[in-house]
Amino acid sequence: MGMSVGPADGDDDVAISDINVIPLADTMLVMLIIFLVTVPVIIQTVPVKLPNVRFEATTTKPENVSLTVRNGPGGSCEVYWNMTKVSQKELLDRAVNKLETLVKDVGGVENVTEENMPEAHIRGDVDTRYKCIGAAIITMQQAGFQRVGFISEPPPLAGVRS
């Protein structure tokens, strides 16, 4: 009568290397439910109806500044205030003078509003390097212009409302 190590009957033999997969399956199911609940919340956006206008023209006011920027010879930049070619310093001086004149005309800084504040409109050639246009933008912002925009040529029928 020898002593046997292990279960009393031979049907319930369990190997030590077997892994209990029930906790793994439970964890995976819980994670699946969490993902199914959170993904629709993440994807949701606020429903809005966007306008059907393809192009909205900017109204040009007489106090707006029209700048033209293009490449110059030898990698330089050419900037024109209306039709007058100006250097970077002259551009800054003219812009500051324009705003100082506006402040005097309206009777003080407190009277400057969105309606009477001039805008800078930049017309850049298609092949103009970014550094030229960027320098003009920074100069106008340093002078105090809050709105600096670009004038573009719309594609054909761009102003048509659908």
Number of C-alpha atoms within 10 A of each C-alpha: 3 4 5 7 6 10 10 9 7 8 7 9 10 10 7 6 6 7 8 8 9 9 9 10 11 11 11 12 12 11 12 11 10 11 11 11 11 10 10 9 9 8 7 8 7 5 6 6 6 6 8 9 11 12 13 11 9 10 7 12 12 9 14 17 19 19 23 21 22 20 20 12 8 6 9 11 19 19 26 17 18 11 10 9 14 16 13 14 10 13 20 20 14 16 22 18 13 18 19 15 12 19 17 11 11 13 11 11 12 8 14 16 10 10 7 14 17 22 20 22 20 22 19 20 13 9 8 15 16 12 12 19 24 12 15 24 20 14 19 23 16 13 19 15 20 14 15 17 14 16 15 12 8 12 8 7 9 14 13 11 11 8
